[in-house]
Amino acid sequence: MSQSRPQTILFADVSGSTRLFETKGDVEARRLIALVLDALSAVCGQHGGRVIKTIGDEIMCTFPRAMNGVLAACDMQRRLARDIVFVRDNLAVRIGLHHGDALEEADGDVYGDAVNVAARMTSLAKREQVVTTAATYDGLTGKAPEARSLGKARVSGKLLPIAIVDLVWQEDTSGMTLVQTGPRQGTGEDGGVETVLRLKHRGEVVELRPDSEPFLMGREPGNQLVVEADWVSRTHAMVEFKRGHFMLADRSTNGTYVRMGEDDELKLHRDEVHLRKSGTISLGQSFAANSGDVIHFEAD
């Protein structure tokens, strides 16, 4: 029988695994990823956790308490950072976790809101980073790792953005600015300055704010910005506020070209970039081939 109970859900996935397969070949890449997942599984067990499953280059774990999950996440990052094999091959993981109610099935798998939020935290994390919700961090008792606020982020199924933090797992924190409470960006109501991103395309102007839904661009009508061209993917790219910045993420076949100010053209392919100050975006083609249908952006 299914049973719902509070627990901590943790996801960790190998960063840059696609490039690993390209450079190492299928057999060697799979062997290296298996080594990483084995190491993460061992750390999970040391902190009283349970491995639910591994899927490709990702592992899913549960822990009875938030502190178990937080300490395990930090030790997972340290484990990879100290291993010469992982360092030599530039292997790293990104980790997200959240404590909340999850439905546990008879076969041991878990579902529910806590799982969805933890998965979202993982998608927000960069390589060598541990991201969790501020609610999970604030609920810790005892000696917890330091944390830095990453502002607020949208989570599917949540009406309002939620505050998130980055756990500092590094043993040498000199030079880091540690912030344990409060969002990074002001909202105007508390005297802060709200970040605004303006997108301009064919005379239309859209303003995005930190609490805006993710902004999708592509050739299908379901996108907020539709660019009808053969070289544009159905859902080509997305702009989203996370980690305190507006980030442009490419999801396409042909890539997304970005130019910031007077900088050289940058091609994104299944990667993301922080949109700074002002510039232009071209979907699927370089600016030289697509000068008549570019998207202009301006960040305040």
C-alpha positions as a printed Julia matrix, in Angstrom:
300×3 Matrix{Float64}:
  0.0    0.0     0.0
  1.26   3.51   -0.83
  2.28   5.62    2.16
  3.09   9.33    2.32
  5.69  10.51    4.81
  8.21  13.35    5.17
 11.61  12.55    3.71
 14.46  14.2     1.87
 14.74  13.58   -1.86
 18.12  14.04   -3.53
 19.01  13.93   -7.22
 22.57  14.04   -8.55
 23.57  13.89  -12.19
 26.87  13.86  -14.0
 27.61  17.24  -15.55
 28.72  17.27  -19.18
 27.97  13.6   -19.85
 27.07  14.31  -23.49
 30.54  15.71  -24.13
 32.03  12.78  -22.27
 30.48  10.33  -24.74
 31.74  12.45  -27.63
 35.34  12.58  -26.38
 35.73   9.19  -24.68
 33.46   6.96  -26.73
 30.44   5.02  -25.51
 32.19   2.22  -23.62
 34.68   4.36  -21.69
 32.13   7.1   -20.96
 29.68   4.55  -19.58
 32.42   3.05  -17.4
 33.36   6.45  -15.97
 29.74   7.38  -15.28
 29.22   4.03  -13.53
 32.23   4.82  -11.3
 30.71   8.17  -10.37
 27.31   6.64   -9.58
 28.95   3.92   -7.48
 30.82   6.57   -5.48
 27.62   8.56   -4.93
 25.77   5.42   -3.86
 28.44   4.65   -1.27
 28.19   8.16    0.21
 24.4    7.87    0.28
 24.63   4.7     2.37
 27.14   6.26    4.77
 24.56   8.91    5.68
 21.65   6.55    6.22
 20.14   7.08    2.79
 18.67   4.72    0.26
 19.32   4.68   -3.48
 15.93   4.59   -5.23
 17.26   4.24   -8.76
 19.86   5.26  -11.28
 18.77   6.43  -14.72
 21.52   7.01  -17.28
 23.84   9.53  -15.64
 21.55  10.37  -12.7
 20.99   8.92   -9.23
 17.94   9.4    -6.99
 18.22   8.92   -3.21
 16.04   9.39   -0.14
 17.01  10.22    3.44
 14.94  10.15    6.63
 15.91  13.68    7.65
 17.02  16.85    5.89
 20.37  16.96    7.68
 21.24  13.48    6.4
 20.57  14.59    2.84
 22.46  17.88    3.18
 25.56  16.24    4.66
 25.43  13.49    2.03
 25.19  16.04   -0.79
 28.24  17.93    0.5
 30.21  14.7     0.94
 29.27  13.61   -2.59
 30.84  16.77   -3.98
 33.94  16.32   -1.81
 34.25  12.69   -2.85
 34.49  13.63   -6.53
 36.72  16.65   -5.9
 39.3   14.51   -4.07
 39.46  11.55   -6.47
 42.3   11.81   -8.98
 40.42   9.7   -11.53
 37.41  12.02  -11.51
 39.55  15.17  -11.46
 41.71  13.95  -14.35
 38.65  13.34  -16.56
 36.96  16.58  -15.44
 34.01  14.67  -13.97
 31.62  16.57  -11.71
 28.01  16.4   -10.56
 25.23  18.84   -9.86
 22.96  18.07   -6.93
 19.49  19.21   -5.88
 17.48  18.19   -2.83
 14.31  19.02   -0.91
 12.63  17.81    2.27
  8.88  17.27    2.2
  6.08  14.76    1.9
  6.61  12.01   -0.67
  4.47   9.01   -1.54
  6.33   5.73   -1.15
  5.09   2.83   -3.25
  5.28  -0.87   -2.38
  8.13  -1.33   -4.87
 10.2    1.31   -3.05
  9.85   4.1    -5.61
  8.74   7.54   -4.41
  6.52  10.19   -5.98
  4.95  13.48   -5.1
  5.62  17.14   -4.5
  8.96  16.69   -2.73
 10.26  14.66   -5.68
  9.18  17.33   -8.18
 10.77  20.13   -6.16
 14.03  18.2    -5.7
 14.22  17.54   -9.44
 13.72  21.25  -10.08
 16.55  22.1    -7.66
 18.83  19.8    -9.64
 17.95  21.52  -12.9
 18.91  24.86  -11.32
 22.27  23.63  -10.03
 25.53  24.09  -11.9
 28.36  21.56  -11.91
 29.99  21.21   -8.48
 26.98  22.86   -6.84
 24.33  21.77   -4.32
 21.01  23.62   -4.49
 18.12  23.22   -2.08
 15.08  25.18   -0.98
 15.42  27.79    1.73
 12.63  25.97    3.6
 14.74  22.81    3.73
 17.8   24.73    4.89
 15.91  26.73    7.51
 14.54  23.49    8.98
 18.0   22.06    9.71
 19.01  21.54   13.32
 22.53  21.21   14.58
 25.69  22.32   12.8
 24.71  22.85    9.19
 26.93  23.85    6.25
 26.98  27.51    5.28
 24.69  28.6     2.46
 24.38  31.4    -0.08
 21.06  32.78   -1.22
 20.28  32.29   -4.93
 17.14  34.39   -4.89
 13.84  32.85   -5.96
 12.89  30.39   -8.68
  9.72  29.09  -10.27
  8.71  25.51   -9.53
  6.02  23.73  -11.51
  2.83  23.4    -9.46
  3.73  26.27   -7.1
  1.75  29.49   -7.33
  4.64  31.72   -6.25
  8.41  31.48   -6.73
 10.28  29.86   -3.84
 13.54  30.92   -2.2
 16.54  28.69   -2.93
 20.08  28.44   -1.57
 23.46  27.07   -2.6
 25.16  24.9     0.04
 28.85  25.63    0.54
 30.54  22.23    0.65
 34.07  23.43    0.01
 36.31  23.27    3.07
 38.14  26.47    2.09
 35.53  29.25    1.93
 37.93  32.19    1.9
 36.79  34.77   -0.59
 33.19  33.55   -0.61
 30.27  35.75    0.38
 28.02  33.64    2.59
 24.37  34.6     2.9
 22.09  32.42    4.97
 18.75  34.2     4.76
 16.8   36.38    2.38
 16.51  36.48   -1.41
 19.33  37.97   -3.4
 17.15  40.32   -5.44
 14.85  42.96   -4.03
 11.24  43.12   -5.21
 10.61  46.81   -4.85
  8.34  46.33   -1.85
 11.27  46.11    0.58
 13.32  48.86   -1.02
 15.27  46.65   -3.38
 15.62  47.09   -7.12
 13.72  44.57   -9.21
 15.47  43.04  -12.19
 13.64  43.44  -15.52
 14.5   41.88  -18.88
 12.95  43.32  -22.05
 12.75  41.26  -25.22
 11.97  42.97  -28.54
 11.02  41.15  -31.73
  9.37  42.59  -34.85
  7.98  45.6   -32.98
  6.64  43.57  -30.04
  8.08  44.15  -26.55
  7.85  41.68  -23.66
  8.98  42.42  -20.09
 10.13  39.55  -17.87
 10.52  39.82  -14.09
 11.91  37.43  -11.46
  8.44  35.96  -10.82
  7.6   35.54  -14.52
  6.94  32.09  -15.92
  9.73  30.6   -18.09
  9.6   32.3   -21.52
  9.67  29.84  -24.42
 10.76  30.63  -27.98
 10.34  28.41  -31.03
  8.37  27.79  -34.18
  5.34  26.07  -32.59
  2.29  28.21  -31.67
  2.52  27.12  -28.02
  5.63  29.24  -27.43
  5.32  32.76  -26.04
  7.49  34.01  -28.92
  6.94  32.25  -32.26
  9.59  32.43  -34.99
  8.41  30.58  -38.07
 11.5   29.3   -39.88
 12.74  25.89  -40.95
 15.97  26.24  -38.98
 14.11  27.0   -35.71
 13.18  24.03  -33.51
  9.65  23.47  -32.25
 10.7   24.59  -28.76
 14.03  26.22  -29.46
 15.13  28.17  -26.37
 13.94  29.39  -22.98
 14.57  32.47  -20.85
 14.18  31.97  -17.12
 15.13  33.84  -13.95
 17.27  31.62  -11.73
 20.3   31.93   -9.49
 19.65  35.66   -9.36
 19.95  36.23  -13.14
 18.0   35.9   -16.35
 19.39  32.83  -18.11
 18.97  31.84  -21.76
 18.95  28.05  -22.27
 19.19  26.43  -25.7
 17.07  23.32  -26.37
 17.43  23.18  -30.13
 18.99  21.15  -32.91
 20.79  24.03  -34.63
 21.78  26.09  -31.61
 21.12  29.65  -30.44
 23.44  32.56  -31.26
 23.94  35.35  -28.71
 25.79  38.64  -28.96
 26.19  40.85  -25.88
 27.04  44.46  -26.54
 30.1   44.59  -28.8
 31.28  41.07  -27.86
 31.82  38.37  -30.46
 28.99  36.05  -31.42
 28.5   33.11  -29.03
 26.84  29.85  -30.09
 24.88  27.95  -27.46
 23.96  24.3   -27.99
 22.16  22.53  -25.13
 23.78  25.01  -22.77
 22.86  28.27  -21.08
 24.21  31.78  -20.63
 23.52  34.74  -18.37
 21.95  37.6   -20.36
 23.89  40.71  -19.32
 23.09  44.34  -20.1
 21.92  44.32  -23.72
 22.38  42.41  -26.93
 20.75  40.21  -29.56
 19.62  36.61  -29.94
 19.32  34.63  -33.18
 17.55  31.26  -33.25
 19.06  28.51  -35.36
 21.33  30.64  -37.55
 24.26  33.0   -37.1
 23.6   36.72  -37.24
 25.2   36.97  -40.67
 22.56  34.61  -42.09
 19.65  35.85  -39.99
 20.03  39.6   -39.64
 16.36  40.31  -40.37
 14.75  38.2   -37.63
 16.8   38.67  -34.47
 15.54  39.19  -30.92
 16.88  42.17  -28.98
 17.22  42.05  -25.19
 17.93  44.62  -22.53
 18.42  43.87  -18.83
 17.93  46.53  -16.15
